[in-house]
Amino acid sequence: MIRYGVRRQGAARTSINVDLPSRLRALLDDLRRHDSVLWRRAVDAGVTHGPDLLVRHSPALFGLVVGAVLPEQRRAVRRNLRLALGERGTLDEYRDVARVFINFASCLTDAFIAGSSRPDRLTGLCVNDEHFTNAFQRGLGVIVVTAHTGGWQAAAPLLRSVHAADVLIVMQRERDQRAQAIQDGTRDRVGVRMQHVADDPLAVLPLLAHLRRRGVVAIQIDRLPSGMRGRDVELFGRPWRVPEGPLQLAAVSGAPIVPVFTRRTGFMEYEICIAPPISLPRRPGSSELDVAARQITAEMERFLRDNPTQWFHFE
């Protein structure tokens, strides 16, 4: 027997009235963030269920939509472009802003394709690969410093396939743990190993152990998470700060630092640009740390100036 009561109906209505606005707020919040679970689920669903034609050609439209609904990120991208290229005409600037979001969506789609059952595979061209080879052959492990550029995750499986290198990517924990879980699942399926770190000083111990096994540790240097120690440098003539962690890790382990930056050149195709290795003494002074920080920043600046629409620094 089903009973109907005024009090129960009222309670149900109240629950719905309270729940609906909270869900709408959560949805709107996801729409406003480029790293939300909403966008990753959309890409994952498209790659999993979409026809080949859609998967290949829809990222351009998807990127424009993402850029259109994210005004804060659009402004950040425009600032970055002005850093690299100076002020230009409005049309030129907004055209390149659009290209950044198109490239971002294309790289995100490629990452999900690589971790799917689709037959397409990542391919890459290593430029100046002898720099990585020389560093790797020292037998002390390698610290790769990179940035949020086109297909930065592609470097790990490609370096592994060429050099049999065991690559561990170090990242700050993402704001949206649901999005992180989806992305990590995709990375895991292509053999990309992740280590998410917080402010725990003991977090460096697994990285040292990995380097001592002749592994490769990859760390991004174009963002300095809150609370993390950094070194003052200049990027495009403006004050900037890069994480000090990779420098200290190189000093403690003896592993050389190799700047590696990637750019997307076509569907599932990437170019990996490798710079000469940088070494630090076991007990570096402040000036030696500053010199190394300026060196890795100079390599990053050189790459970003040549490839400004492949820089996904949205903060």
C-alpha positions in Angstrom: 0.0 0.0 0.0 1.4 3.4 -1.0 0.7 6.3 1.4 0.6 10.0 0.3 1.0 12.6 3.0 1.3 16.4 2.9 4.3 16.4 5.2 6.2 13.8 3.1 5.5 15.7 -0.1 6.6 19.0 1.5 9.8 17.4 2.7 10.5 16.0 -0.8 9.9 19.4 -2.4 12.1 21.1 0.2 14.9 18.6 -0.6 14.5 19.2 -4.3 14.5 23.0 -3.9 17.6 22.9 -1.8 19.4 20.3 -4.0 18.7 21.8 -7.4 20.4 25.2 -6.8 23.4 23.4 -5.4 23.7 21.2 -8.4 23.3 24.2 -10.7 26.0 26.0 -8.8 28.3 23.0 -9.1 27.6 22.7 -12.8 28.3 26.4 -13.4 31.5 26.1 -11.4 32.6 23.2 -13.6 31.8 25.2 -16.7 34.0 28.1 -15.5 37.1 25.9 -14.9 39.3 24.5 -17.7 40.4 21.6 -15.4 37.0 20.5 -14.2 35.7 17.0 -14.4 32.9 18.2 -16.8 35.3 18.9 -19.7 37.3 15.8 -19.2 34.1 13.6 -19.1 33.0 15.3 -22.3 36.3 14.5 -24.1 36.4 11.0 -22.7 32.8 10.3 -23.9 33.6 11.7 -27.4 36.7 9.6 -27.8 35.0 6.5 -26.4 31.8 6.7 -28.4 32.4 9.2 -31.3 33.0 8.3 -34.9 36.5 8.9 -36.3 35.6 12.0 -38.2 34.2 13.6 -35.1 37.1 12.6 -32.9 39.6 14.0 -35.4 37.9 17.3 -36.2 35.7 18.3 -33.3 38.5 19.4 -30.9 38.8 22.7 -32.8 35.2 23.6 -32.1 35.4 22.1 -28.6 38.4 24.4 -27.9 36.6 27.5 -29.1 33.6 26.6 -26.9 35.9 26.2 -23.9 37.6 29.5 -24.6 34.3 31.2 -25.0 32.9 30.2 -21.6 36.2 30.8 -19.7 36.8 34.6 -19.6 39.4 34.5 -16.8 41.5 31.9 -18.8 41.1 34.0 -22.0 42.5 37.0 -20.2 45.4 34.9 -18.8 46.2 33.5 -22.3 46.2 37.0 -23.8 48.6 38.2 -21.1 50.9 35.2 -21.9 50.8 36.0 -25.6 51.7 39.6 -24.8 54.6 38.4 -22.7 56.0 36.4 -25.5 55.1 38.6 -28.5 54.4 42.1 -27.2 51.2 44.0 -27.8 49.8 43.5 -31.3 46.6 44.3 -33.1 43.4 43.1 -31.4 42.5 40.7 -34.3 45.9 39.1 -34.2 45.8 38.7 -30.4 42.3 37.1 -30.3 43.2 34.8 -33.3 46.1 33.5 -31.3 44.0 33.2 -28.1 41.6 31.0 -30.1 44.6 28.9 -31.3 45.7 28.3 -27.8 42.3 26.8 -26.8 42.1 24.8 -30.0 45.6 23.4 -29.4 44.7 22.7 -25.7 41.5 20.8 -26.8 43.4 18.9 -29.5 46.2 17.8 -27.1 43.6 16.8 -24.4 41.8 14.7 -27.1 45.0 13.1 -28.2 45.8 12.1 -24.6 42.5 10.4 -24.3 42.8 8.7 -27.7 46.2 7.3 -26.6 44.7 5.7 -23.6 41.7 4.3 -25.5 41.1 1.2 -27.6 41.3 3.2 -30.8 44.1 2.1 -33.2 45.7 5.6 -33.4 49.1 5.8 -31.7 51.3 8.7 -30.6 54.2 9.5 -32.8 57.0 11.9 -32.0 60.2 13.5 -33.4 63.0 14.1 -30.9 65.0 17.2 -31.8 68.6 17.2 -30.4 68.0 13.8 -28.8 71.8 13.5 -28.2 71.4 15.8 -25.2 69.1 13.4 -23.5 71.2 10.4 -24.5 74.3 12.0 -23.0 72.6 12.8 -19.7 70.9 9.3 -19.5 74.2 7.5 -20.1 75.7 9.0 -17.0 73.8 6.5 -15.0 72.6 8.9 -12.3 69.0 9.3 -13.6 67.7 12.4 -15.3 65.5 15.3 -14.1 63.4 16.6 -17.0 62.1 20.1 -16.5 59.2 21.0 -18.8 56.1 23.2 -19.0 52.4 23.1 -19.7 52.9 23.0 -23.4 51.4 21.1 -26.3 51.3 17.4 -25.5 53.8 17.6 -22.6 52.6 14.2 -21.4 53.5 12.7 -24.8 57.2 13.0 -23.9 57.1 10.3 -21.3 55.9 7.3 -23.4 58.0 8.5 -26.4 61.2 8.8 -24.3 60.4 5.4 -22.8 60.0 3.8 -26.2 63.3 5.3 -27.5 65.5 5.0 -24.5 63.8 2.4 -22.3 63.5 5.1 -19.7 61.3 4.7 -16.7 59.6 8.1 -16.6 57.8 9.4 -13.4 55.9 12.7 -13.8 55.6 14.8 -10.7 52.6 17.0 -10.3 50.7 19.0 -7.7 47.4 17.4 -6.8 44.7 18.8 -9.0 41.9 21.0 -7.6 39.2 18.6 -8.9 40.0 15.1 -7.7 37.4 13.6 -10.0 39.1 15.1 -13.0 42.5 13.9 -11.7 41.2 10.3 -11.4 39.9 10.4 -15.0 43.2 11.9 -16.4 45.4 9.5 -14.3 43.5 6.5 -15.7 44.2 7.7 -19.2 47.9 8.2 -18.4 48.2 4.9 -16.7 46.9 3.1 -19.8 49.8 4.4 -21.9 52.3 3.7 -19.3 52.7 7.2 -17.9 53.4 7.0 -14.2 52.4 9.9 -11.9 53.4 11.1 -8.5 51.1 13.7 -7.0 52.9 15.7 -4.3 51.8 18.1 -1.6 53.9 20.0 0.9 55.2 16.9 2.6 59.0 17.2 2.8 59.3 13.4 2.7 57.7 13.3 -0.8 61.2 13.7 -2.2 62.3 10.3 -1.0 60.5 8.3 -3.7 61.9 10.6 -6.3 65.5 10.1 -5.1 65.0 6.3 -5.1 63.6 6.5 -8.6 66.6 8.5 -9.8 69.0 6.0 -8.1 67.4 3.3 -10.2 68.4 5.4 -13.3 64.9 6.6 -13.7 63.7 9.9 -15.2 61.7 12.4 -13.1 59.8 15.0 -15.0 58.7 18.3 -13.3 56.9 21.3 -14.7 58.5 24.7 -14.0 56.1 27.3 -15.5 53.9 27.3 -12.3 54.9 27.7 -8.7 52.3 26.1 -6.4 51.4 28.1 -3.3 53.7 27.4 -0.4 56.5 25.9 -2.6 60.0 27.5 -2.5 61.0 29.2 -5.7 63.9 31.2 -7.3 63.5 34.6 -8.7 64.2 34.8 -12.5 63.1 36.8 -15.5 60.8 35.5 -18.2 60.4 37.7 -21.3 62.0 40.5 -19.3 59.4 40.3 -16.5 59.8 39.0 -12.9 59.0 35.3 -12.6 59.6 32.5 -10.2 60.4 28.9 -10.9 60.3 26.0 -8.4 63.5 25.4 -6.5 62.7 21.7 -6.0 64.2 20.4 -9.3 67.4 22.2 -8.5 67.7 20.8 -5.0 66.8 17.4 -6.3 69.6 17.6 -8.9 72.1 18.6 -6.2 71.2 15.9 -3.8 71.0 13.1 -6.4 73.7 14.2 -8.8 71.3 13.7 -11.7 71.6 16.2 -14.6 68.7 18.5 -15.5 67.5 18.3 -19.1 65.0 20.9 -20.3 62.4 19.2 -22.6 59.5 21.0 -24.2 56.9 19.6 -26.6 54.6 20.9 -29.3 51.8 19.4 -31.3 52.4 19.2 -35.0 49.4 17.2 -36.2 46.9 14.6 -35.2 48.6 12.4 -32.6 52.0 13.9 -33.7 54.4 15.7 -31.5 57.9 17.3 -31.6 60.1 16.9 -28.5 62.7 19.7 -28.2 65.6 18.8 -26.0 68.1 21.3 -24.6 71.7 20.6 -23.3 71.9 19.1 -19.7 72.6 21.3 -16.7 74.5 20.0 -13.7 74.8 21.2 -10.1 77.4 20.5 -7.5 76.3 18.4 -4.4 76.2 21.5 -2.2 75.4 24.4 -4.4 75.5 28.0 -3.2 72.7 30.5 -3.7 74.5 31.9 -6.8 74.9 28.5 -8.4 71.2 27.8 -7.9 70.3 31.1 -9.4 72.5 30.4 -12.5 70.8 27.1 -13.0 67.3 28.6 -12.5 68.1 31.2 -15.1 69.4 28.6 -17.5 66.2 26.5 -17.4 64.1 29.6 -17.7 66.0 30.8 -20.7 65.4 27.4 -22.5 61.7 27.7 -21.6 61.5 31.3 -22.9 63.2 30.3 -26.1 60.7 27.6 -26.7 57.6 29.7 -25.7 58.7 32.6 -27.9 58.8 30.2 -30.9 55.6 28.4 -29.9 53.4 30.9 -28.0 50.1 29.3 -28.9 51.2 25.9 -27.4 51.5 27.3 -23.9 48.6 26.3 -21.7 49.3 28.5 -18.7 45.8 29.5 -17.7 46.5 30.9 -14.3 
